[in-house]
Structure formats: C-alpha cells, structure tokens
Amino acid sequence: MTVHDCLDSDEFDELWDKTLEIEYYMPTKSVIRECIEKRHNYDYKVPGEKEMDSFLAEYIKDERILDDLQHEIVNSCERLKSPEEVAEILEDANAPLEDTAFVERFERLYNSLRSNTHIWELRGFTPCQYQNETGKTIPHFRLPKNKKDKKRKN
C-alpha cells in the first residue's frame, strides 16, 4: 500500500516510530489560504522549486529524464534524503557531477528548496520551523565528495 507518492506503508511505520516525540506542524489559516491561492495561480508549490527545475533543464535535455529528475529532487526534499541518495538520483540522470559549477549551484538551490519544504521526517515542519520549535538544526546539504571524485575519475 502507498500512503503518499513518496512514502510506502513500510516506510510510514518506520517514520512514525522515529517521529513520535516531535509535535506536528499546524499551519495557520492565513498560510493555508495563501497556499490554496498559489496553487490556483501558480504551478510551483514550494519557493525555489521553479529555480531548481529551470537549472536542471539547462543540463538535462531528455524531457522524460528531466521530468523524473525534477520530481525526484522535490521528493528527496520532502523526505529529507541523504546527500548520498540525492547524488545517486543525479548520477542516474547523468547530471554532470564532475562539473564544479554545476555541483556548487545545485547545492545552493537544493538548500534553498529544502529550507522551504515541509518535511515528513520533521512532522511537517520546514527546517527553520523545526529549529525554532526544537532548537535542533538540520545540517547544510552538501553532495558527498567521493561521488564527485568518483565521477571525475571515470
């Protein structure tokens, strides 16, 4: 059974157990109203999503691969995927991980996108809201160096 397009029932049970002690994020009426208005007037739900999509389109020319990659990147933010998992997603799409300019810009855009995303593992909080609520911070996203170096050697 699938609970959400990014979460199977097995994953849900594990996630539930890990996050049981964290309070839920509950948006205010004004935030809900703003989200509803944006959805009717704008295709992108999360600030930074459009910029990331445009950036990836500069490097990935195959439309099917690009659509899948764009979806996977947003999904990885919603699920707080590890940098290794994100690097694998990029590698599978043949993104130029050996290109330092690509990697630096991707990391900057990814951090921006993730900071505006309501994350399952944080019970719906964005990283900033989570920090304000708990005092704990989410580490800055950086692609693993070994993936970049491994790609360079090939």
C-alpha positions in Angstrom: 0.0 0.0 0.0 1.2 3.5 -0.8 0.4 6.2 1.8 1.8 9.0 -0.4 3.6 9.1 -3.8 6.9 9.3 -1.8 6.0 7.0 1.1 5.1 3.3 1.2 3.3 1.8 4.2 6.5 0.1 5.5 8.3 3.4 5.3 5.4 5.1 7.0 5.6 2.8 10.0 9.3 3.4 10.4 8.9 7.1 10.0 6.0 7.2 12.6 8.2 5.4 15.2 11.1 7.8 14.6 9.0 11.0 14.8 6.5 10.1 17.5 8.0 12.6 20.0 8.0 15.6 17.6 4.9 17.8 17.6 3.1 18.2 14.4 3.3 21.4 12.3 -0.1 23.0 12.0 -0.3 25.9 9.5 -2.3 28.9 10.4 -5.5 29.8 8.4 -3.6 32.6 6.6 -0.9 30.1 5.5 -3.5 27.6 4.3 -5.3 30.4 2.4 -2.1 31.6 0.8 -1.2 28.0 -0.3 -4.6 27.5 -1.9 -4.4 30.8 -3.7 -0.9 30.0 -5.0 -2.0 26.6 -6.3 -4.7 28.1 -8.4 -2.4 30.8 -9.8 1.0 29.1 -9.9 2.2 25.6 -10.8 5.0 25.6 -8.2 4.1 24.9 -4.6 7.5 25.5 -2.9 9.7 28.6 -3.2 12.9 27.5 -5.0 11.2 24.7 -7.0 10.9 26.7 -10.2 14.5 27.8 -10.0 15.7 24.2 -9.4 13.6 23.0 -12.4 15.0 25.7 -14.7 18.5 24.9 -13.5 18.2 21.2 -14.1 16.7 21.9 -17.6 19.9 23.6 -18.6 21.8 20.3 -18.2 19.2 17.5 -18.8 17.8 17.7 -22.3 15.8 14.5 -22.4 12.3 15.5 -21.3 11.4 12.2 -19.7 14.6 12.1 -17.7 14.2 15.7 -16.7 10.6 15.3 -15.5 11.6 12.3 -13.4 14.6 14.1 -12.0 12.6 17.2 -11.1 10.1 15.0 -9.3 12.8 13.0 -7.5 14.6 16.2 -6.3 11.4 17.6 -4.8 10.5 14.2 -3.3 14.0 14.0 -1.8 13.5 17.3 0.0 10.1 16.2 1.3 11.7 13.0 2.7 15.0 14.6 3.9 17.0 12.2 1.8 20.7 11.9 2.5 23.3 13.6 0.3 24.4 10.1 -0.9 20.8 9.3 -2.1 20.5 12.6 -3.9 23.9 12.1 -5.6 22.6 8.7 -6.8 19.5 10.3 -8.2 21.7 12.9 -10.1 24.0 10.2 -11.2 21.2 8.1 -12.6 20.0 11.1 -14.6 23.5 11.6 -16.0 23.9 15.0 -14.3 27.4 16.5 -14.7 28.7 15.8 -11.1 32.2 16.4 -12.3 31.4 20.0 -13.2 32.2 22.1 -10.1 29.9 24.9 -11.2 27.0 22.5 -11.5 27.6 21.0 -8.1 28.0 24.3 -6.3 24.9 25.8 -7.9 22.9 22.6 -7.3 23.8 22.6 -3.6 22.8 26.2 -3.2 19.5 25.7 -5.0 18.9 22.4 -3.1 19.5 24.1 0.2 17.1 26.9 -0.7 14.4 24.4 -1.9 14.8 22.2 1.1 14.6 25.1 3.6 11.2 26.0 2.2 9.8 22.4 2.1 7.6 20.8 4.7 9.4 17.6 5.5 7.8 14.3 6.5 10.7 13.4 8.9 10.1 16.7 10.7 6.4 16.1 11.1 5.6 18.7 8.5 7.8 21.5 9.8 10.2 23.3 7.4 13.8 23.1 8.7 13.6 26.7 10.0 10.3 26.0 11.8 11.8 22.8 13.2 14.8 24.7 14.6 12.6 27.3 16.1 10.4 24.6 17.7 13.1 22.2 18.9 16.4 24.2 18.9 17.9 21.4 16.7 19.3 22.3 13.3 19.3 20.3 10.1 22.8 20.0 8.6 23.6 22.1 5.5 23.2 19.9 2.3 26.5 19.1 0.5 26.9 16.4 -2.1 29.4 13.8 -1.0 32.9 14.4 -2.2 33.6 10.7 -3.1 30.7 10.8 -5.6 32.2 13.9 -7.3 35.7 12.4 -7.3 34.5 9.0 -8.4 32.7 10.7 -11.3 35.8 12.7 -12.2 38.0 9.5 -12.4 35.6 7.9 -14.9 
